[in-house]
Amino acid sequence: MTISAEGYETVNVYGVSVFDTETTDLPVTMHHEGGGYTRDIENAGDTDINNIYIGDNALRSSTPRNAEGGGSGTRVLKDVIIPYNITVHLGRPDREATNVTVPFIDYVKNTASHEIYPTWPEASLEANIDAITTFALNRIYTEWYRGAGKNFDISNSTAFDQYYVQGGEVFKSISDVVDRVFATYIQRQGYKDPYFSQFCNGTTSTCNGMSQWGTVPLAEAGYTPLQILKYYYPNDITLVKATKYSDIYTSYPGYTMSNGMNSNDIKTMQQYLNRIATNFPLIKSITNPNGYFGADTVAAVKAFQQSFNLTPTGVIDKGTWDKISQIYVAVKRLGELDGEGERVDIGANPPTSVIKAGAKGNDVVELQFILNYLSQFYDEIPPVLENGIVDAATVNSIKEFQKLKGLTQDGIVGPATWRVLYDAYKSAKGGGGGGSTPQYPGYYLKVGVKDDNVRTMQTYLNALSSKYPSIPKLTADGDFGNQTKAAVIEFQKLFGLTADGIIGKSTWDAIVKAAGGQAPSEDQSYPGYYLKVGVEGEKVRQLQRYLNAISSEYPSIPKITADGAYGNATAAAVKKYQQLFGLTADGITGQATWDSVVSTYNKLGYTSYTSGITTGADSSYGTIENGASGDGVRQLQQYLNAISVYYPTIPKVTVDGIYGNATESAVKKYQQLSGLTADGIAGAATWNSVVSSYNNLSSRSGGDTSLGTTYFGAIENGSDGDNVRQLQQYLNAISAYYPSIPKVSVDGIFGIGTENAVKRYQQLFGLSVDGVVGNNTWSSIVSTYNSIGGGNNIAQNLSKALISRMLLNI
């Protein structure tokens, strides 16, 4: 096809496929004559952007697929994400080639259009699209290429990955299915990683995974997409919808881990090292992988570093983190069809297999997962390595569990032992009622320690003080001071423990046991009388806190001050709640309204100790900084979390009233965005700015703002804030009429997606194509936005939109 238009360079597209009754979209970008543009393709070299060559559909290829052999430096991310964009290497991953970055949804549509035929039955299309999406997400989740030092996420070589064609056509039937099932991927039940969905055409190329051609007769026989996938993949797979969208990030948390530190990142590394130790016995397993970096972790890290030619420092820096992650993925085979997977929980019902010494497989991994979890609560059950093999240590752990539960101590897991294991696991998890029994953190709690574990113990001691008045009441602020020490000493005296005021494992377990094993919960019962204007007390304060928490999900409920006084503002908030939930809207809290508020609060997942944001906070709290604790810190944390909804670069923090490193980082990020001195200290200027920002954002209707036209200075990749959000809204409105401008996420963050959209706009409108929004680009975007009626008057501008589509997209 040849596409031409006056004032634009001619584009030739070779190899376009057409199918009877099928609509084919060809996304062609045209450039003004005379140049003035730059390529937005990385490493483009001599790429001819005005001559596009589309190869045969991958179904016609006889090249064997070797998808498992692509990466050499794989790592693993913490979460499964749907990326805004994906970078594709247009060639074999082991050879030089052009890289292109495209929106992920466009990648799936393009790839599916060149991997399968659009005339296939819809169930077949959907099954193949799910497999294509999942394959790409597995490459991203395992950092298959990024972890090997590559600057791309996936290649378009069918020998290693799947077939993406830059400039290739997209078929409407495929596009429609992608729009409907986008972000759906394959996952094995009880695992979080995207399943490695290997596939081949099934005719000229065969493999152990799905046959693309084979999906057609199954669909014609009435199979659903999931049934088709289960025909080729394990029967315990399921289709899940991802909810987390993000730019692709790396797994390394950004700091060096060393002896004496404690964090979830360290716990992750300890678990990885223990799994690696199964294959590399010189690495001694870490007995209690609880996140505390002790002597056994130092030894394991050094042994690992020696085994893989790293300097044996005993600390985990970026190089060691990457190597541990790489080897972990290799031994777990996460990028392989029969990989172990990343277990997150057990299934709904116990397996039916009988497990005995020497057994291997996924049921063994599940068994070891349960035993390790239970070992946190029962000292009698020794932890084991989750290596998928019933070795001597696993047999011993099984016998100890059987002994504990009064079962036959034969080390064999049959139906009876499986059932008791499942019941014990669910009971330890909390069984759906109440809180869960806290695990000893693995380090001493003593004067000077400040964290959530201290707060947990303070909460337990306060509950015990009602029964044992000699134990003094404490402020549960997470700060282990002299008062907490005195309370611990009194408890130790009462229960015959060494009275040193230090909480080790024995004291921890004794406190938990004495308190009944569960964290004390807040009384949520109806007070027995109407709460209405003029009533005061703790029940009013509790109602106010619950309403404030609920208002985070239902913004039309106004925020109120949790002061325990039922005034007109509280009555208005109650009335709005009643209107939303179908109750009599009288602003009075009777039992029906109380029970409904409590039920909604609990369903939203808030704990009994969560406080809603109160109004009126300002610099009267004084200057607070790292190490501080109390209501002022808690108030600041709540404001920052609310603001982070609009400015996602501000990290979420735990609302615990403790000003730790995470809160300091969030404050610094806010200060950077607001033009304040980024010292991480909340002084008067920062306090007033935070409160002002919160109030301004809370007043928005529906999360959108009215768009202005004032130019506030250049913005570019890395910028964030309201100006970026305003730009993104303009671009999305304009893209309705100029579809070659990609849609962007309106998140206030100027990332690669926004930069690509800006470049496309600049190309179309004859501006310098640098991806930077200076005065000329801003003025042009505002002018174009206004000329199309602010993106709102679709009927008035329909003819203009149609002309644009004809000229720019044929």
Buried (B, 14 or more C-beta within 10 A) or exposed (E): EEBEBEEBBEBBBEEEBEEEEBEBBBBBBBBBEEEEBBBBBEBBEEBEBBEBEBBEBBBEBEEEBEBBEBBBBBBBBEEBBBBBBBBBBBBBBBEEBBBBBBBBBBBBBBBBBBBBBBBBBEBBBBBBBBBBBBBBBBBBBBBBBBBBEBEBBBBBBBBBBBBBBBBBBBBBBBBBBBEEBBBBBBBBBBBBBBBBBBBBBBEEBEBEBBBBBBBBEBBEEEBBBBBBBBBBBBEBBBBBEBEEEBBBBBBBBEBEBBEEBBBEBBBBBBBBBBBBBBEBEEBEBBBBBBBBBBEBBBBBBBBBBEBBEBEEBBBBBEEBBBBBBBBBBBBBBBBBBEBBBBBEBBEEEBBEBEBBEEBEBBBBBBBBBBBBBBBBBBEEBBBBBBBBBBBEBBBBBBBBBBEBBEBEEEBBBBEEBBEBBBEBBEEBEEEEEEBBBBBBBBBBBBEEBBBBBBBBBBBBBBBBBEEEEEBEEBBBBBBBBEBBBBBBBBBBEBBEBEBBBBBBBEBBBBBBEBBEBBBBEEEBEBBEEEBBEEBEEEBBBBBBBBBBBBBBEBEEBBBBBBBBBBBEBBBBBBBBBBEBBEBEBEBBBBEEBBEBBBEBBEEBEBEBBBBBBBBEBEBEBEEBBBEBBBEBBBBBBBBBBBBBEBBBBBEEBEBBBBBBEBBBBBBBBBBBBBEBEBEBBBBEBBBEBBBEBBEEBBEEEEEEBEBEEEBEEEBBBEBBBBBBBBBBBBBBBBBBBBBBBBBBBBBBBBBBBBBBBBBBBBBBBBBEBBBBBBEEBBEBBBEBBEEBBEBEEEEEBEEBBEEBBEBBBB
